């Protein structure tokens, strides 16, 4: 299993709090998740998954043409960092592809449609959810939170019998007592 990515997500943050919170952290955040209401949407929550390869991810959210302007209200933002290895550009691309293609396969509405296709290699993606204020694992989140909709484990690998790639997920991992 050479392609394992452990992504630690910190949130939920409000849009106005992202920059100040990010300044207090040592980690470099390469990925982000946004949940909120698009302009002219009555009740449906929409999601955006993106990557940034800059020192401050919050600068990416302030880009003039960023999709965040498509939201009338942003409910939450999660910032992600890959913690189990020295991150390469391809690692960030692969993680973004895994996340967006999973949401596309589940029929979740996305603002972005760029990465609907999975990578061309086996990848194991493990998501950890950390509350940004308490620095503890998030155990309870609103039903519409993107962190609640995203599986804790997404595995994309070739099936030995059919030689085709398949996606496997584990929704939420549970503590064994």
C-alpha positions as a Markdown table, in Angstrom:
| # | Residue | x | y | z |
|---|---|---|---|---|
| 1 | Unk | 0.0 | 0.0 | 0.0 |
| 2 | Unk | 2.3 | 2.7 | -1.2 |
| 3 | Unk | -0.5 | 5.2 | -2.0 |
| 4 | Unk | -2.0 | 6.0 | 1.4 |
| 5 | Unk | -3.0 | 9.5 | 2.2 |
| 6 | Unk | -4.1 | 10.4 | 5.7 |
| 7 | Unk | -5.9 | 13.8 | 5.6 |
| 8 | Unk | -6.6 | 15.7 | 8.8 |
| 9 | Unk | -9.5 | 18.1 | 8.5 |
| 10 | Unk | -10.0 | 21.0 | 10.8 |
| 11 | Unk | -13.3 | 22.8 | 11.1 |
| 12 | Unk | -16.0 | 23.8 | 11.0 |
| 13 | Unk | -14.8 | 27.3 | 10.4 |
| 14 | Unk | -16.8 | 30.3 | 9.2 |
| 15 | Unk | -15.4 | 32.2 | 6.2 |
| 16 | Unk | -14.4 | 35.3 | 8.2 |
| 17 | Unk | -12.4 | 33.1 | 10.7 |
| 18 | Unk | -10.3 | 31.1 | 8.3 |
| 19 | Unk | -7.4 | 33.5 | 7.8 |
| 20 | Unk | -6.9 | 34.2 | 11.5 |
| 21 | Unk | -7.2 | 30.5 | 12.5 |
| 22 | Unk | -4.8 | 29.4 | 9.8 |
| 23 | Unk | -2.2 | 32.0 | 11.0 |
| 24 | Unk | -2.1 | 30.2 | 14.4 |
| 25 | Unk | -1.3 | 26.8 | 12.8 |
| 26 | Unk | 2.1 | 25.2 | 11.9 |
| 27 | Unk | 0.6 | 23.0 | 9.2 |
| 28 | Unk | 0.2 | 23.8 | 5.5 |
| 29 | Unk | -3.3 | 23.2 | 4.4 |
| 30 | Unk | -3.6 | 21.9 | 0.8 |
| 31 | Unk | -7.3 | 21.0 | 0.6 |
| 32 | Unk | -10.6 | 22.5 | 1.6 |
| 33 | Unk | -14.3 | 21.7 | 1.8 |
| 34 | Unk | -17.0 | 24.3 | 1.7 |
| 35 | Unk | -20.7 | 23.7 | 2.5 |
| 36 | Unk | -23.4 | 26.3 | 2.0 |
| 37 | Unk | -26.3 | 27.6 | 0.0 |
| 38 | Unk | -25.8 | 28.7 | -3.6 |
| 39 | Unk | -27.3 | 32.0 | -4.7 |
| 40 | Unk | -31.0 | 31.5 | -5.5 |
| 41 | Unk | -31.1 | 28.1 | -3.7 |
| 42 | Unk | -34.0 | 27.9 | -1.2 |
| 43 | Unk | -32.9 | 25.0 | 1.1 |
| 44 | Unk | -30.5 | 22.7 | -0.7 |
| 45 | Unk | -26.9 | 22.7 | 0.7 |
| 46 | Unk | -24.2 | 22.6 | -2.0 |
| 47 | Unk | -20.6 | 21.6 | -1.6 |
| 48 | Unk | -17.3 | 22.6 | -3.1 |
| 49 | Unk | -14.0 | 20.6 | -2.8 |
| 50 | Unk | -10.8 | 22.3 | -3.7 |
| 51 | Unk | -7.1 | 22.4 | -3.4 |
| 52 | Unk | -4.6 | 25.1 | -2.9 |
| 53 | Unk | -0.8 | 24.9 | -3.1 |
| 54 | Unk | 0.1 | 28.2 | -1.5 |
| 55 | Unk | 1.5 | 29.1 | 1.9 |
| 56 | Unk | -1.9 | 30.3 | 3.1 |
| 57 | Unk | -5.0 | 28.5 | 1.9 |
| 58 | Unk | -7.1 | 31.5 | 3.0 |
| 59 | Unk | -5.5 | 33.5 | 0.2 |
| 60 | Unk | -7.0 | 31.0 | -2.3 |
| 61 | Unk | -10.5 | 31.6 | -0.9 |
| 62 | Unk | -10.0 | 35.3 | -1.5 |
| 63 | Unk | -9.3 | 35.0 | -5.2 |
| 64 | Unk | -11.5 | 37.2 | -7.3 |
| 65 | Unk | -12.8 | 34.3 | -9.5 |
| 66 | Unk | -13.1 | 31.6 | -6.7 |
| 67 | Unk | -16.3 | 29.6 | -6.6 |
| 68 | Unk | -17.0 | 30.8 | -3.1 |
| 69 | Unk | -18.7 | 33.8 | -4.7 |
| 70 | Unk | -21.3 | 31.4 | -6.0 |
| 71 | Unk | -22.5 | 30.9 | -2.4 |
| 72 | Unk | -25.0 | 33.3 | -0.9 |
| 73 | Unk | -24.2 | 31.8 | 2.5 |
| 74 | Unk | -21.3 | 29.6 | 3.6 |
| 75 | Unk | -22.2 | 27.4 | 6.5 |
| 76 | Unk | -18.8 | 25.8 | 7.1 |
| 77 | Unk | -15.3 | 25.5 | 5.8 |
| 78 | Unk | -12.9 | 22.6 | 6.6 |
| 79 | Unk | -9.2 | 22.9 | 6.0 |
| 80 | Unk | -7.3 | 19.7 | 5.2 |
| 81 | Unk | -3.6 | 18.7 | 5.5 |
| 82 | Unk | -2.0 | 15.4 | 4.5 |
| 83 | Unk | -0.2 | 14.3 | 7.7 |
| 84 | Unk | 1.4 | 10.9 | 6.9 |
| 85 | Unk | 4.0 | 11.9 | 4.4 |
| 86 | Unk | 5.9 | 14.8 | 2.7 |
| 87 | Unk | 3.2 | 16.0 | 0.3 |
| 88 | Unk | 3.8 | 16.3 | -3.4 |
| 89 | Unk | 1.7 | 18.1 | -6.0 |
| 90 | Unk | 0.4 | 14.7 | -7.2 |
| 91 | Unk | -0.7 | 13.7 | -3.7 |
| 92 | Unk | -2.8 | 16.8 | -3.5 |
| 93 | Unk | -4.3 | 16.2 | -7.0 |
| 94 | Unk | -5.0 | 12.6 | -6.1 |
| 95 | Unk | -6.8 | 13.5 | -2.8 |
| 96 | Unk | -8.9 | 16.1 | -4.6 |
| 97 | Unk | -9.8 | 13.7 | -7.3 |
| 98 | Unk | -10.8 | 11.0 | -4.8 |
| 99 | Unk | -13.0 | 13.4 | -2.9 |
| 100 | Unk | -14.7 | 15.0 | -5.8 |
| 101 | Unk | -15.3 | 11.8 | -7.7 |
| 102 | Unk | -16.8 | 10.2 | -4.6 |
| 103 | Unk | -19.3 | 13.0 | -4.3 |
| 104 | Unk | -20.1 | 12.9 | -8.0 |
| 105 | Unk | -20.6 | 9.1 | -7.8 |
| 106 | Unk | -23.0 | 9.6 | -4.8 |
| 107 | Unk | -25.0 | 12.2 | -6.7 |
| 108 | Unk | -24.2 | 15.0 | -4.3 |
| 109 | Unk | -24.4 | 18.4 | -5.9 |
| 110 | Unk | -21.1 | 20.0 | -6.4 |
| 111 | Unk | -20.3 | 23.5 | -7.6 |
| 112 | Unk | -17.0 | 22.2 | -9.1 |
| 113 | Unk | -17.1 | 19.5 | -11.8 |
| 114 | Unk | -13.4 | 19.5 | -12.9 |
| 115 | Unk | -12.3 | 16.2 | -11.2 |
| 116 | Unk | -15.1 | 13.8 | -11.8 |
| 117 | Unk | -12.7 | 11.1 | -12.8 |
| 118 | Unk | -10.7 | 8.9 | -10.4 |
| 119 | Unk | -6.9 | 8.6 | -10.5 |
| 120 | Unk | -5.3 | 5.9 | -12.6 |
| 121 | Unk | -3.7 | 4.1 | -9.6 |
| 122 | Unk | -4.8 | 2.5 | -6.4 |
| 123 | Unk | -5.2 | 5.0 | -3.5 |
| 124 | Unk | -6.2 | 4.7 | 0.1 |
| 125 | Unk | -7.6 | 7.9 | 1.6 |
| 126 | Unk | -8.2 | 8.2 | 5.3 |
| 127 | Unk | -10.0 | 11.3 | 6.7 |
| 128 | Unk | -9.7 | 12.5 | 10.3 |
| 129 | Unk | -12.1 | 15.2 | 11.5 |
| 130 | Unk | -10.8 | 17.6 | 14.2 |
| 131 | Unk | -12.8 | 20.4 | 15.8 |
| 132 | Unk | -10.7 | 23.5 | 15.2 |
| 133 | Unk | -11.5 | 25.2 | 18.5 |
| 134 | Unk | -11.2 | 22.2 | 20.9 |
| 135 | Unk | -8.5 | 20.4 | 18.9 |
| 136 | Unk | -10.3 | 17.1 | 19.5 |
| 137 | Unk | -11.9 | 14.6 | 17.3 |
| 138 | Unk | -15.3 | 15.6 | 16.0 |
| 139 | Unk | -17.9 | 13.1 | 17.1 |
| 140 | Unk | -21.2 | 15.0 | 16.4 |
| 141 | Unk | -21.8 | 17.1 | 13.4 |
| 142 | Unk | -25.0 | 18.4 | 11.8 |
| 143 | Unk | -26.6 | 16.0 | 9.3 |
| 144 | Unk | -25.8 | 18.4 | 6.4 |
| 145 | Unk | -22.2 | 18.9 | 7.3 |
| 146 | Unk | -19.8 | 17.9 | 4.6 |
| 147 | Unk | -17.8 | 16.2 | 7.3 |
| 148 | Unk | -20.8 | 14.0 | 8.0 |
| 149 | Unk | -21.3 | 13.2 | 4.3 |
| 150 | Unk | -17.7 | 12.4 | 3.6 |
| 151 | Unk | -16.6 | 8.8 | 4.4 |
| 152 | Unk | -13.8 | 8.3 | 6.9 |
| 153 | Unk | -12.1 | 5.9 | 4.5 |
| 154 | Unk | -12.2 | 5.9 | 0.7 |
| 155 | Unk | -10.3 | 3.1 | -1.1 |
| 156 | Unk | -9.9 | 3.1 | -4.8 |
| 157 | Unk | -8.2 | 0.0 | -6.1 |
| 158 | Unk | -8.1 | -2.5 | -8.9 |
| 159 | Unk | -10.3 | -5.6 | -8.5 |
| 160 | Unk | -8.1 | -8.7 | -8.9 |
| 161 | Unk | -10.9 | -10.7 | -10.6 |
| 162 | Unk | -12.1 | -8.2 | -13.2 |
| 163 | Unk | -9.0 | -5.9 | -13.6 |
| 164 | Unk | -11.2 | -2.9 | -13.2 |
| 165 | Unk | -11.0 | -0.2 | -10.6 |
| 166 | Unk | -13.6 | 0.0 | -7.8 |
| 167 | Unk | -14.3 | 2.4 | -5.0 |
| 168 | Unk | -14.9 | 1.2 | -1.5 |
| 169 | Unk | -15.9 | 3.3 | 1.5 |
| 170 | Unk | -16.4 | 3.2 | 5.2 |
| 171 | Unk | -18.8 | 5.9 | 6.2 |
| 172 | Unk | -17.9 | 6.5 | 9.8 |
| 173 | Unk | -15.4 | 4.6 | 11.9 |
| 174 | Unk | -16.6 | 3.6 | 15.3 |
| 175 | Unk | -14.7 | 3.2 | 18.6 |
| 176 | Unk | -14.5 | -0.4 | 19.8 |
| 177 | Unk | -14.8 | -0.6 | 23.5 |
